[in-house]
Amino acid sequence: MTQEPLHERTTAPSARAAAACVGVVVAGAPLILDFSGTLFLESWSMLIVADLHLEKGSAYARRGMFLPPWDTAATLERLANVVNRWRPKTVVALGDSFHDPLAGDRMALADRDRLRSLQSGRAWIWVAGNHDPAPPAAIEGDRTDEIAIGGLRLRHQPRAGACPGEIAGHLHPAARIIAMGGSVRRKCFVSDGERCVMPAFGAYAGGLNLRDAAFDEIFDRAKTAHVLGREGIYAVHERFCAPE
């Protein structure tokens, strides 16, 4: 799927949005990384979010592993806050939006209504993931395998080898940083300036240490972790990130 440029933004992002993000360039394209773990393409008024994993809690419950059943509501609440701050014309959910093909059937009515309200008045694109190759039919929005836009390629799973302009999810990157005698582990964006892997947004989505070999298969240059803080993003070179 190729996305044509949309009209220019008619409203500016809020002051809080501007203060809680950082601009980077990937394959010559300007990106805005938001501390929520989402990515904004200003020229297209497009918000990108990866790995929502809606209804992961109920999927685990079906297998006898009981987790608090509020992950979908919590994830949609956080997403609503981001949408309200950026007011995008298009939202792209970059795969594994639903934890399994039956997740839509298990969603509570209130959560369905919340999602529908977020979709109202804007384009919404579901990119296929390995957990949801065919998102629930009852859920509104367009569906595609990947999107080409402005020199970028948006897909769920990053491809091995050189792939300039790729924006992907799937790996759930996280950074472990040791300082002041302790350590902190946080979700992060990972980029080498040519491609970017986004953090997982879902409330129950875990994280894979960016020093894992899985990242070596797709990055052949030094990479930077853009670590998600409580109110901002902090760039940390990979050499300062510790393995598990």
Residue pairs with C-beta under 8 A, 6 or more apart in sequence:
1 125
1 144
1 145
1 146
1 147
1 148
2 147
2 148
2 149
3 44
3 46
3 90
3 147
3 148
3 149
5 43
5 44
5 150
6 44
6 45
6 46
6 89
6 90
7 45
7 89
8 45
9 42
9 45
9 89
11 87
13 40
13 85
13 86
13 87
14 85
16 85
17 34
17 85
17 86
19 231
19 232
20 34
20 35
20 36
20 231
20 232
20 233
21 32
21 33
21 34
21 35
21 40
21 233
22 32
22 33
22 226
22 232
22 233
22 235
23 30
23 31
23 32
23 33
24 30
24 31
24 33
24 191
24 196
24 226
25 31
25 193
26 152
26 165
26 167
26 191
26 193
26 194
26 195
26 196
27 151
27 152
27 164
27 165
27 193
27 194
27 195
28 151
29 41
29 150
29 151
29 152
29 165
30 42
30 43
31 39
31 40
31 41
31 167
31 196
32 39
32 40
32 41
32 42
33 39
33 189
33 226
33 233
34 40
34 82
34 85
34 86
34 233
35 228
35 229
35 230
35 231
35 232
35 233
36 78
36 81
36 82
36 201
36 228
37 49
37 50
37 187
37 189
37 198
37 199
37 200
37 201
37 228
38 47
38 48
38 49
38 82
38 86
38 198
38 201
39 47
39 48
39 49
39 167
39 189
39 196
39 198
40 46
40 47
40 48
40 86
40 88
41 48
41 149
41 150
41 152
43 150
44 89
44 90
44 149
44 150
45 87
45 88
45 89
45 90
46 88
46 89
46 90
46 91
46 92
46 149
47 82
47 83
47 86
47 88
47 90
47 91
47 92
48 91
48 92
48 94
48 154
48 167
48 198
49 79
49 82
49 91
49 92
49 93
49 94
49 198
49 201
50 93
50 94
50 95
50 96
50 156
50 168
50 169
50 170
50 198
50 199
50 200
50 201
51 94
51 95
51 96
51 97
51 129
51 169
51 170
51 172
51 198
51 199
51 200
51 201
51 202
51 205
52 75
52 79
52 93
52 96
52 97
52 98
52 201
52 202
52 205
53 71
53 75
53 96
53 97
53 98
53 99
53 131
53 200
53 202
53 204
53 205
54 71
54 72
54 75
54 76
54 97
54 98
54 99
54 103
54 107
54 111
54 202
55 71
55 72
55 98
55 99
55 100
55 103
55 104
55 106
55 107
56 67
56 71
56 99
56 202
56 203
56 204
56 205
57 67
57 68
57 69
57 70
57 71
57 72
57 204
58 69
58 72
58 103
58 106
59 99
59 100
59 103
59 106
60 66
60 67
61 67
61 69
67 204
70 203
71 202
71 203
71 204
72 107
72 108
72 111
72 203
73 108
73 110
73 111
73 114
74 203
75 201
75 202
75 203
76 111
76 114
76 115
76 118
77 114
78 201
78 203
79 118
79 201
80 114
80 118
83 91
83 118
88 122
89 122
89 123
90 122
90 123
90 124
90 125
91 118
91 119
91 122
91 123
91 124
91 125
92 125
92 127
92 147
92 154
93 124
93 125
93 126
93 127
93 141
94 127
94 129
94 154
94 155
94 156
94 167
94 168
94 169
94 198
95 127
95 128
95 129
95 130
95 131
95 132
95 155
95 156
95 157
95 169
95 170
96 129
96 130
96 131
96 132
96 156
96 169
96 170
96 200
97 126
97 129
97 132
97 135
98 104
98 131
98 132
98 135
98 136
98 139
99 131
99 132
100 131
100 132
101 132
101 133
101 134
101 136
102 136
103 132
103 136
104 135
104 136
104 137
104 138
104 139
105 136
105 138
107 115
112 139
115 139
116 140
118 124
119 140
119 141
123 142
124 140
124 141
124 142
125 141
125 142
125 143
125 144
125 147
126 132
126 135
126 139
126 141
126 142
126 143
126 144
127 144
127 145
127 146
127 147
127 154
127 155
127 156
128 134
128 135
128 143
128 144
128 145
128 156
129 156
129 157
129 169
129 170
130 156
130 157
130 170
134 143
135 141
135 143
145 155
146 153
146 154
146 155
146 156
147 153
147 154
147 155
148 154
151 165
152 165
152 166
152 167
153 163
153 165
153 166
153 167
154 167
154 168
155 166
155 167
155 168
156 168
156 169
156 170
157 168
157 169
157 170
158 166
158 168
158 170
158 171
158 195
158 197
158 218
159 166
159 218
160 217
160 218
161 218
162 194
162 220
163 194
163 195
163 218
164 194
164 195
165 194
165 195
166 195
166 196
167 195
167 196
167 198
168 195
168 196
168 197
168 198
169 197
169 198
169 200
170 197
171 197
171 208
171 214
171 215
172 187
172 199
172 200
172 205
172 206
172 207
172 208
173 187
173 188
173 189
173 190
173 197
173 198
173 199
173 207
173 208
173 210
173 215
173 225
174 185
174 186
174 187
174 188
174 199
174 206
174 207
174 208
174 209
174 210
175 185
175 186
175 188
175 209
175 210
175 225
175 227
175 236
175 241
176 183
176 184
176 185
176 209
176 211
176 241
176 242
176 243
176 244
177 183
177 184
177 185
177 186
177 227
177 236
177 240
177 241
177 242
178 242
183 242
185 207
186 227
186 228
186 229
187 199
187 200
187 207
187 227
187 228
188 199
188 210
188 225
188 226
188 227
188 228
188 236
189 196
189 197
189 198
189 199
189 225
189 226
189 233
190 196
190 197
190 210
190 215
190 219
190 223
190 224
190 225
190 226
191 197
191 223
191 224
191 226
192 219
192 220
192 221
192 222
192 223
192 224
193 221
194 221
195 218
195 219
197 215
197 218
199 207
199 228
200 206
200 207
208 214
208 215
209 241
209 243
209 244
210 223
210 225
210 238
210 241
211 238
211 241
211 242
211 243
211 244
212 243
215 223
222 237
222 238
222 239
223 238
224 235
224 236
224 237
224 238
225 235
225 236
225 237
225 238
225 241
226 233
226 234
226 235
226 236
227 233
227 234
227 235
227 236
